[in-house]
Amino acid sequence: MVRKIVLSLIAVLVLGLYAFAQNKQVSGTVSDANGNPVAGATVMVDGTSIGTTTNAAGQYSLSAPADGTLSVTFIGYVGQQLPIAGKSRIDVTMHEDTQAIDDVIVVAFGTSKKEAFTGSATVIKADDIAKSQQSNVAQSLAGKVAGVQISNESGKPGANPIVRIRGFSSINAEKDPLWIVDGTPYEGDLNNLNPNDIESMTVLKDAASNALYGARGANGVIMITTKKARGQEATISVDAKWGVNSRAMESYDYIKSPAQYYETYYSSLSSYYRSQGMSESAAHAMANKNLAASKNDGGLGYMVYSVPDGQSVIGTNGKLNPNATLGNHIFYNGQDYLLTPDDWEDIAFRSSMRQEYNVSVSGATDRSTFYASFGYLNNEGITENSNMERYTARLKADYQAKKWLKVGANAGYANFTYNSLSGDGQGNSSANIFAFTTSVAPIYPLYVRDGQGNIMKNDAGITMYDYGDGMNAGLTRPYMPNANGLSDSRLNTNRSEGNAFNGTGFFDILFLKDFKFTFNAGISLDETRQTTVQNPYYGQFAGENGIIGKYHTRDFSHNLQQILNYTKVIGKHNINVMLGHEYYQRRQYLLYGSTANMFSPDNDELAGAVIDKQGATSYVTTYNNEGYFGRAQYDYDGKYFASASYRRDASSRFHPSHRWGNFWSVGAAWIVNKENFMSGTHSWLDMLKVKASIGSQGNDKIGNYRYVDTYRLASSNGEMSVAFLQKGNPNITWETNTNFNAGIEFGVLQNRISGSIEYFNRKTTDMLMAFPSAPSLGYSSYYANVGDMSNKGIEIDLNFTPIRSKNVQWDISVNLTHLKNKITLLPPERRTLQVDGYNGYTSGIYFYGQDLPMYTFYMKKYAGVSEDGRSMWYKNEGDTRTTTTEYSEADDYLCGNAIPDLFGGFGTSVSFFGFDFGINFNYQIGGKVYDSGYAAAMSVPTSTGSIGVNWHKDMLKAWTPENPNSNIPRLQYGDLNATDTSDRFLTDASYLTLQNINFGYTLPSKFTQKFGVGKLRIYLACENVFYWSKRKGLDPRYADNTDSQGVLGTANAATYSPIRTISGGINIQF
């Protein structure tokens, strides 16, 4: 017996030694198609438990049978099966599994397989976000998502864009989409989110996607998912970039020469005097005499040329005297002053620096994941006192405590400081440096200079700026007197600083095999302190010795969600049912006060001034939302899909009796290519999906307390009084958006060609509008549910991959959207005017008419130039249309609308042997924009205004007896209304923007691994590279008074220009 046992042990030992002898050490590197290491990839010996994972450099090593097979897998890549065949080194190249990467998308309260998703959604990935070089993640959407329009009120650092998804759902109610960060509603400033922390953005566009968000989903939902660890191996990522900012918006083609400006202005005066009966010689003499006279005499107030005694500045030929010299000495009150013009734009605008640094650490075990990051951004503006500085940090972790319990938390923090121009966004305000420097004539000095040309300083040592108020040699500037936009931008302060925190925590509990309960809690807190200082030295507040203002705002919100999921697979039937409850509250606080008569400009606290300018005031406002919801999803055999959702929502913005609303959706999809009758197409057809959905969402974005009368306290003769602040309407309720969506998704030739085509029809009913009332009632309007609106359109999204090989890949993408907007119903009280058979009302330059697009222009039509050079407009006389040179006699007409016919984007990217290149464009075709900047630059001087305004060079083409065929009216001083509002200045709003260019090189891993570096990429990136529009200086994407509903109805050089950034950077992964 003992002998048998011994022999058995010997046999086992021998066989084991033989097997060991057949094993050998196998090592290698796992990399992607560009040669970058793939960290955290799983390398297993097929059919055994032998395995390992790759390190940060993509390396692995294990002992394996010589005749075994390696199985290499990693999320997002096609798995590899490689026979060992006695080799000791096996390097593996992984290729992205495009279908797997796109297989799961983030949806309302969870995720969904893309093929099972019955709604409409577009995903923007981390790589696309990173390459956009934007500090605000919303800008990364520009041109990337069909159906999404991005417009801007300002290009300053820290500005938030306006985002619209599939049109405009209301006239007065807000149209902003709902932002969700890691499952929790986010109402904070998007600038406080570091784009480098974002894994993906998912834009949900239809009812099947948004109905579960009920009250807030009518305008679309944008879901942000932050990064988490992707592999078990710890990874450290460092990204640093340095760039130069410059002005991306061109100026109009202004007259830049002082001589040419004086000659042109002389022409307007001379023409005027001749029209008054003066002879040529008399008109010439009078025009020269009054050229630099005061405004009352029609003059410019300043003369920066000197000529010999007895000679005129402008000759009889209308040209500058050849003996004139630039620089004019004036003796005033015993002081010698030198008048010489300055190039205001050249002095005001600058190139500046942008620098950004991001560091992240991530890792995972079989039970936990961990991600931590820190970021710093310093983005200087293109003017002084205009910049953004931001510190961000994020910590995200989850832990599988038990098989049935998973917990996690995610916290983000931002510390920020913004310096802004005091007049930015205030149209043609004298404090708006963009308005002032581009519109002031090129003859005016920026500074006050002594006789030697030195810039003078006041008694406090402060540079003396020419405010056109007599300080400079007693001269008064007719254009914006007592103003100097550049001085205001340098001496005034508008600073915002604060902290922002957003955090979420959750736990998942699995029970009874098929059930999962999830609890989510989220909070968001923004604290901002704003300081404004109006300098005590110059300008409109010098008489009060300066003003200090303080604002403190606090925005706090919290969100609680309880979600129960049931998932069951029965043969080919897949069932998922979800029930949930959500509660959301937002409280906003404001505290404000101001003082005047500053002690010192170095002290910008309220205690630094002694006169109470405005008594301190404060308020708090609260918004509550609560909802109960459910969703059922079903699919059979991975071919037929159906979904249904329902939410009952309550909003504190409505009276308790009208507070609750019901919102729903149903959807279905069919994967046609999986049918047996499609078997003959399998060699080339990868996917063909047909889908449709319909449902409703609500919109309550009209501000708080609109359903109740509110009052303000006032003081009258020392006694307290009460006055109406806002008239309430207890009957207002939900604005409802019913959304139908139908489309197809396809992929052919191994997905080398893929895309989608979708039709949508959004119908808004019970539209919330400001309803006018008689002023005698003490209030001008109140809100009511009146009117309907529709937005119909088609979206096309196409992707091409002409080349896909081991070392080279070339991708092309294009998307376009066609949108038709229409107001389908207005109440009788709003149909106060009939124009061309349409009934509606006017507001500003728009006519809001039933059966017309919302942004329809309504103004006078320009009819050209009369025989004597005056502007003409059309008017109606019965059924006949005639012309008139009297603006007041002309009629208003419908003149098109601001909504484009097509908009979208296209781009291409190429990767080859470690190099990568990408370029993206945005475009818009059709629509109109009122070019008020151009209109101002074509204005004619009169006694009531426009004297000293800079002119566009088109003014040199104006009508004259020698140029009778011009369509530009004569330039004659005193011609009133020549450039008043008319369709003469309505311009095609089409544009093409080269949004960004990226070029990079990733060093081979076999080289970087020698230094312990897994990946090293160096790159160049350009943002806001160039744009083409109908007119130089016109950028339809930006406006100085963007309509609050998000369409750029007017454009003006007064807008803070978009910023062009050219950066170089390096990305290192360990």
Order of alpha helices (4+ residues) and beta strands (2+ residues): alpha-beta-beta-beta-beta-beta-beta-beta-alpha-beta-beta-beta-alpha-beta-beta-beta-beta-beta-alpha-beta-beta-alpha-alpha-beta-beta-beta-beta-alpha-beta-beta-beta-beta-alpha-alpha-beta-beta-beta-beta-beta-beta-beta-beta-beta-beta-beta-beta-beta-beta-beta-beta-beta-beta-beta-beta-beta-beta-beta-beta-beta-beta-beta-alpha-beta-beta-alpha-beta-beta-beta
